[in-house]
Amino acid sequence: MSNKAGLTVRVKRSAQVIMPLIFSSLDRIEVISQAMELRRFGKGNKRTWYRARPFMKADIIALIVTGFLVGLGLWLFVVNQGRFYNPFH
């Protein structure tokens, strides 16, 4: 692709680099468009791939444990006056 080569040689060498990029991009576009079509993208106002699910017992337990840990962290932050490690108390 140097300037010393003739115009036809430079075009051929550029095509050797550009053509695989174009074909791989077209292949990826085809895969994405098929996935969108299978999910019925654009057919209605609502998205079709999200579904509301009711809370299970494990979800409630995870929320309670997370809330407890956050509360414990806040309490320790207040007790230690904002310091992460307090060796004097």
VENMO-V806802 format. One record per residue. N is the residue number from 1. PSI is psi in radians with two decimals (* if undefined). OMEGA is omega in radians with two decimals (999 if undefined). Layout:
# VENMO-V806802
n:N psi:PSI omega:OMEGA
n:N psi:PSI omega:OMEGA
This chain:
# VENMO-V806802
n:1 psi:0.30 omega:-3.13
n:2 psi:2.87 omega:3.14
n:3 psi:-0.27 omega:-3.13
n:4 psi:-0.44 omega:-3.13
n:5 psi:2.76 omega:3.13
n:6 psi:2.92 omega:-3.09
n:7 psi:-0.75 omega:-3.12
n:8 psi:-0.66 omega:3.12
n:9 psi:-0.74 omega:3.13
n:10 psi:-0.69 omega:3.12
n:11 psi:-0.75 omega:3.13
n:12 psi:-0.76 omega:-3.13
n:13 psi:-0.63 omega:3.07
n:14 psi:-0.69 omega:3.12
n:15 psi:-0.62 omega:3.12
n:16 psi:-0.50 omega:3.12
n:17 psi:-0.73 omega:-3.01
n:18 psi:-0.67 omega:-3.07
n:19 psi:-0.80 omega:3.08
n:20 psi:-0.61 omega:3.10
n:21 psi:-0.75 omega:3.14
n:22 psi:-0.81 omega:-3.12
n:23 psi:-0.67 omega:3.11
n:24 psi:-0.60 omega:3.08
n:25 psi:-0.74 omega:3.11
n:26 psi:-0.66 omega:3.10
n:27 psi:-0.74 omega:3.13
n:28 psi:-0.70 omega:3.08
n:29 psi:-0.71 omega:3.13
n:30 psi:-0.76 omega:-3.14
n:31 psi:-0.78 omega:-3.11
n:32 psi:-0.72 omega:-3.13
n:33 psi:-0.62 omega:3.07
n:34 psi:-0.70 omega:3.11
n:35 psi:-0.72 omega:3.12
n:36 psi:-0.66 omega:3.13
n:37 psi:-0.70 omega:3.12
n:38 psi:-0.52 omega:3.11
n:39 psi:0.10 omega:3.12
n:40 psi:0.72 omega:-3.14
n:41 psi:2.23 omega:3.09
n:42 psi:-0.01 omega:-3.13
n:43 psi:-0.49 omega:-3.11
n:44 psi:-3.12 omega:-3.14
n:45 psi:-0.44 omega:-3.12
n:46 psi:2.57 omega:3.03
n:47 psi:2.56 omega:-3.06
n:48 psi:-0.14 omega:-3.05
n:49 psi:0.05 omega:3.05
n:50 psi:2.37 omega:3.11
n:51 psi:2.38 omega:3.08
n:52 psi:2.33 omega:3.11
n:53 psi:2.48 omega:3.12
n:54 psi:2.69 omega:3.11
n:55 psi:2.41 omega:3.07
n:56 psi:3.01 omega:3.14
n:57 psi:-0.69 omega:-3.13
n:58 psi:-0.60 omega:3.11
n:59 psi:-0.75 omega:-3.13
n:60 psi:-0.73 omega:3.12
n:61 psi:-0.73 omega:3.12
n:62 psi:-0.69 omega:3.10
n:63 psi:-0.71 omega:3.13
n:64 psi:-0.77 omega:3.14
n:65 psi:-0.74 omega:3.12
n:66 psi:-0.76 omega:3.10
n:67 psi:-0.70 omega:3.11
n:68 psi:-0.78 omega:-3.13
n:69 psi:-0.69 omega:3.09
n:70 psi:-0.76 omega:3.10
n:71 psi:-0.73 omega:3.10
n:72 psi:-0.74 omega:3.11
n:73 psi:-0.74 omega:3.10
n:74 psi:-0.72 omega:3.13
n:75 psi:-0.77 omega:3.11
n:76 psi:-0.58 omega:3.08
n:77 psi:-0.73 omega:-3.14
n:78 psi:-0.77 omega:-3.11
n:79 psi:-0.72 omega:-3.11
n:80 psi:0.17 omega:3.10
n:81 psi:0.72 omega:3.04
n:82 psi:-0.01 omega:-3.14
n:83 psi:2.51 omega:3.13
n:84 psi:-0.73 omega:-3.13
n:85 psi:2.18 omega:-3.09
n:86 psi:1.61 omega:-3.08
n:87 psi:-0.14 omega:-3.03
n:88 psi:-0.05 omega:3.12
n:89 psi:* omega:999
